[in-house]
């Protein structure tokens, strides 16, 4: 019983920490777009973009790659701000 409670608490802490990281990245972005594959694209105020995979990690995306949003819109990748997004995601995790 105690082990089960500790696992639940640990998972809650991890989920909360991830939410803070995502909030920080979302605040820095002009627009956040959810993609059909579970990834998220962040468009920053300067027009450059970054991608977060479905596991919450900043990931590389080739320039001019066409992506499809959940709502069916097509988005073309401009700029690859993977380090910028990685920094925002890690900052919220206390790293």
C-alpha positions in Angstrom: 0.0 0.0 0.0 2.8 2.4 0.9 4.7 1.6 -2.3 1.6 2.3 -4.4 1.1 5.7 -2.6 4.7 6.6 -3.3 4.4 5.8 -6.9 1.3 7.9 -7.2 3.0 10.8 -5.5 6.1 10.5 -7.7 4.0 10.4 -10.9 2.1 13.5 -9.7 5.3 15.4 -9.1 6.6 14.5 -12.6 3.3 15.5 -14.2 3.3 18.9 -12.4 6.9 19.6 -13.3 6.2 18.9 -16.9 3.2 21.2 -16.8 5.4 24.0 -15.5 7.9 23.5 -18.3 5.2 23.5 -20.9 3.7 26.7 -19.4 7.0 28.5 -19.6 7.4 27.5 -23.3 3.8 28.4 -24.1 4.3 31.9 -22.5 7.3 32.6 -24.7 5.5 31.6 -27.9 3.2 33.8 -30.0 1.2 30.7 -31.0 1.2 27.0 -29.9 -0.2 24.5 -32.4 -1.1 20.9 -31.6 -0.3 18.5 -34.4 -2.1 15.3 -35.4 0.8 13.1 -34.4 0.8 14.4 -30.8 3.7 16.8 -31.3 3.4 20.6 -30.6 4.8 23.4 -32.7 5.7 26.7 -31.0 5.8 29.9 -33.1 7.8 32.6 -31.3 7.3 36.3 -31.6 10.1 36.6 -34.1 8.4 34.1 -36.4 10.8 31.3 -35.8 9.5 27.9 -34.8 10.4 24.9 -32.6 8.8 21.5 -32.2 8.1 19.5 -29.1 7.6 15.7 -29.6 4.7 13.9 -28.0 7.0 12.9 -25.1 7.7 16.6 -24.2 11.2 16.8 -25.7 12.4 19.6 -28.0 13.2 17.9 -31.3 14.7 18.9 -34.7 12.6 19.5 -37.7 13.9 20.1 -41.2 13.3 23.5 -42.7 10.3 23.7 -45.0 8.8 20.5 -43.6 5.0 20.5 -43.9 3.1 19.5 -40.8 -0.6 19.0 -40.2 -2.4 20.5 -37.2 -5.2 18.7 -35.4 -7.6 21.1 -37.0 -6.4 20.2 -40.5 -4.3 23.3 -41.2 -1.0 22.8 -42.9 2.0 24.5 -41.4 5.5 24.9 -42.9 8.5 24.8 -40.6 10.5 28.1 -40.6 13.7 28.1 -38.5 14.7 25.4 -36.1 14.8 26.8 -32.6 15.4 23.5 -30.9 17.9 24.9 -28.4 15.6 27.8 -27.5 12.7 25.4 -26.8 14.9 22.9 -25.0 16.0 25.7 -22.7 12.4 26.8 -22.0 11.4 23.2 -21.3 14.4 22.4 -19.1 14.1 25.7 -17.2 10.6 24.7 -15.9 12.0 21.4 -14.8 14.6 23.0 -12.6 17.5 21.8 -14.8 
